[in-house]
Amino acid sequence: MIWLNNFAAGGVWPVIKVFMIIGFLMYVLFAVIMLKQVGVMTESFESEVNPRVRLIAWIHLFLSVILPVISVVIL
């Protein structure tokens, strides 16, 4: 019952913040998997755009890692 009183006193926002941060961390996991898939694709399919696709995947991973850090600071 104590946790219910703490929840009622703090409101719903701390719970929403925790779920948002968990969602951002899941997005980082998605970006890591996407980077792995881009690596497999570039090894199996030769093209002149492969370096650009890898660069975009790395930029995506970097930005998706920055997002949870910023959200922890802001939230």
C-alpha positions as CSV (number, residue, x, y, z in Angstrom):
1,M,0.0,0.0,0.0
2,I,2.9,2.3,0.5
3,W,3.8,2.2,-3.2
4,L,0.3,3.3,-4.0
5,N,0.5,6.3,-1.7
6,N,3.9,7.2,-3.3
7,F,2.4,6.8,-6.8
8,A,-0.6,9.0,-5.9
9,A,1.7,11.7,-4.3
10,G,4.1,11.8,-7.3
11,G,1.5,11.5,-10.0
12,V,1.7,9.7,-13.2
13,W,4.6,11.6,-14.8
14,P,7.5,9.6,-13.2
15,V,6.0,6.5,-14.6
16,I,5.6,8.0,-18.1
17,K,9.3,9.2,-17.9
18,V,10.5,5.7,-17.1
19,F,8.6,4.2,-19.9
20,M,9.9,6.8,-22.3
21,I,13.5,6.1,-21.3
22,I,12.9,2.4,-21.7
23,G,11.4,3.1,-25.2
24,F,14.5,5.1,-26.1
25,L,16.8,2.3,-25.0
26,M,14.8,-0.1,-27.1
27,Y,15.3,2.2,-30.0
28,V,19.1,2.1,-29.4
29,L,18.9,-1.7,-29.6
30,F,17.0,-1.3,-32.9
31,A,19.8,0.9,-34.2
32,V,22.5,-1.6,-33.3
33,I,20.6,-4.4,-35.0
34,M,20.1,-2.1,-38.1
35,L,23.9,-1.4,-38.2
36,K,24.6,-5.1,-38.1
37,Q,22.1,-5.7,-40.9
38,V,23.7,-3.0,-43.0
39,G,27.1,-4.7,-42.4
40,V,25.7,-8.0,-43.7
41,M,24.1,-6.3,-46.7
42,T,27.2,-4.4,-47.7
43,E,29.3,-7.7,-47.5
44,S,26.8,-9.6,-49.7
45,F,25.9,-6.9,-52.2
46,E,28.6,-4.8,-53.9
47,S,27.6,-1.3,-54.9
48,E,29.1,2.2,-55.0
49,V,26.6,3.5,-52.4
50,N,27.8,1.0,-49.7
51,P,30.1,3.5,-47.9
52,R,27.2,6.1,-47.8
53,V,24.8,3.6,-46.4
54,R,27.3,2.5,-43.8
55,L,27.9,6.2,-42.9
56,I,24.1,6.8,-42.6
57,A,23.8,3.7,-40.3
58,W,26.6,4.9,-38.1
59,I,25.1,8.4,-37.9
60,H,21.7,6.9,-37.0
61,L,23.3,4.8,-34.2
62,F,25.2,7.9,-32.8
63,L,22.0,9.9,-32.8
64,S,20.0,7.2,-31.2
65,V,22.6,6.8,-28.4
66,I,22.5,10.6,-27.8
67,L,18.7,10.6,-27.6
68,P,18.4,8.7,-24.3
69,V,21.2,10.8,-22.8
70,I,19.4,14.0,-23.6
71,S,16.1,12.6,-22.4
72,V,17.6,11.6,-19.0
73,V,18.9,15.2,-18.7
74,I,15.7,16.9,-19.8
75,L,13.2,14.6,-18.1
